[in-house]
Amino acid sequence: MNEALQAPIVSQGLAMTAAVLLVFVSVIVVYLSTIEWKDRRRRRSRDRS
């Protein structure tokens, strides 16, 4: 009986970990894309000067 109660807890823990990792990776991708976009804009304005 004890094992049957722990299985959903483990499953929920894995689902929560996956969700946190998904959010973390998404935030990092948006951050890096923004930095790259700003840098590209800065380089273009420098080349025009």
PyRosetta script that sets phi, psi and omega in degrees:
from pyrosetta import init, pose_from_sequence

init()
pose = pose_from_sequence("MNEALQAPIVSQGLAMTAAVLLVFVSVIVVYLSTIEWKDRRRRRSRDRS")
pose.set_psi(1, -39.2)
pose.set_omega(1, -178.6)
pose.set_phi(2, -63.1)
pose.set_psi(2, -39.4)
pose.set_omega(2, 179.0)
pose.set_phi(3, -65.5)
pose.set_psi(3, -35.7)
pose.set_omega(3, -180.0)
pose.set_phi(4, -66.3)
pose.set_psi(4, -31.9)
pose.set_omega(4, 178.8)
pose.set_phi(5, -77.7)
pose.set_psi(5, -29.2)
pose.set_omega(5, -177.5)
pose.set_phi(6, -78.9)
pose.set_psi(6, -27.6)
pose.set_omega(6, -177.7)
pose.set_phi(7, -58.1)
pose.set_psi(7, -46.5)
pose.set_omega(7, 177.7)
pose.set_phi(8, -64.4)
pose.set_psi(8, -33.0)
pose.set_omega(8, 179.6)
pose.set_phi(9, -65.7)
pose.set_psi(9, -43.8)
pose.set_omega(9, 178.1)
pose.set_phi(10, -64.2)
pose.set_psi(10, -42.9)
pose.set_omega(10, 179.7)
pose.set_phi(11, -62.7)
pose.set_psi(11, -42.8)
pose.set_omega(11, 178.3)
pose.set_phi(12, -66.0)
pose.set_psi(12, -38.2)
pose.set_omega(12, 177.9)
pose.set_phi(13, -63.0)
pose.set_psi(13, -43.0)
pose.set_omega(13, 178.0)
pose.set_phi(14, -66.1)
pose.set_psi(14, -40.3)
pose.set_omega(14, 178.6)
pose.set_phi(15, -64.4)
pose.set_psi(15, -41.1)
pose.set_omega(15, 179.1)
pose.set_phi(16, -65.9)
pose.set_psi(16, -42.1)
pose.set_omega(16, 178.0)
pose.set_phi(17, -62.4)
pose.set_psi(17, -43.1)
pose.set_omega(17, 178.5)
pose.set_phi(18, -62.7)
pose.set_psi(18, -41.3)
pose.set_omega(18, 179.9)
pose.set_phi(19, -65.2)
pose.set_psi(19, -43.0)
pose.set_omega(19, 179.2)
pose.set_phi(20, -63.6)
pose.set_psi(20, -43.7)
pose.set_omega(20, 178.7)
pose.set_phi(21, -63.9)
pose.set_psi(21, -39.1)
pose.set_omega(21, 178.3)
pose.set_phi(22, -62.1)
pose.set_psi(22, -45.2)
pose.set_omega(22, 178.6)
pose.set_phi(23, -64.7)
pose.set_psi(23, -43.8)
pose.set_omega(23, -179.5)
pose.set_phi(24, -59.7)
pose.set_psi(24, -48.9)
pose.set_omega(24, -179.3)
pose.set_phi(25, -65.0)
pose.set_psi(25, -39.1)
pose.set_omega(25, 178.9)
pose.set_phi(26, -62.8)
pose.set_psi(26, -43.1)
pose.set_omega(26, 178.9)
pose.set_phi(27, -63.9)
pose.set_psi(27, -42.6)
pose.set_omega(27, 179.5)
pose.set_phi(28, -63.3)
pose.set_psi(28, -41.5)
pose.set_omega(28, 179.3)
pose.set_phi(29, -63.4)
pose.set_psi(29, -43.8)
pose.set_omega(29, 178.5)
pose.set_phi(30, -63.8)
pose.set_psi(30, -42.5)
pose.set_omega(30, 179.4)
pose.set_phi(31, -61.0)
pose.set_psi(31, -50.0)
pose.set_omega(31, -178.9)
pose.set_phi(32, -65.1)
pose.set_psi(32, -36.5)
pose.set_omega(32, 177.4)
pose.set_phi(33, -64.7)
pose.set_psi(33, -40.6)
pose.set_omega(33, 178.7)
pose.set_phi(34, -65.2)
pose.set_psi(34, -44.2)
pose.set_omega(34, 179.2)
pose.set_phi(35, -62.1)
pose.set_psi(35, -43.6)
pose.set_omega(35, -180.0)
pose.set_phi(36, -64.9)
pose.set_psi(36, -39.7)
pose.set_omega(36, 179.3)
pose.set_phi(37, -63.8)
pose.set_psi(37, -43.9)
pose.set_omega(37, 179.2)
pose.set_phi(38, -64.8)
pose.set_psi(38, -40.7)
pose.set_omega(38, -179.7)
pose.set_phi(39, -66.0)
pose.set_psi(39, -41.3)
pose.set_omega(39, 178.5)
pose.set_phi(40, -62.0)
pose.set_psi(40, -42.3)
pose.set_omega(40, 178.7)
pose.set_phi(41, -63.4)
pose.set_psi(41, -41.8)
pose.set_omega(41, -180.0)
pose.set_phi(42, -64.2)
pose.set_psi(42, -42.4)
pose.set_omega(42, 179.8)
pose.set_phi(43, -65.5)
pose.set_psi(43, -39.4)
pose.set_omega(43, 179.1)
pose.set_phi(44, -64.2)
pose.set_psi(44, -42.1)
pose.set_omega(44, -179.4)
pose.set_phi(45, -69.0)
pose.set_psi(45, -33.1)
pose.set_omega(45, 178.6)
pose.set_phi(46, -69.8)
pose.set_psi(46, -39.6)
pose.set_omega(46, -179.5)
pose.set_phi(47, -67.7)
pose.set_psi(47, -31.5)
pose.set_omega(47, 179.8)
pose.set_phi(48, -74.1)
pose.set_psi(48, -25.7)
pose.set_omega(48, -177.2)
pose.set_phi(49, -73.8)
pose.dump_pdb("model.pdb")
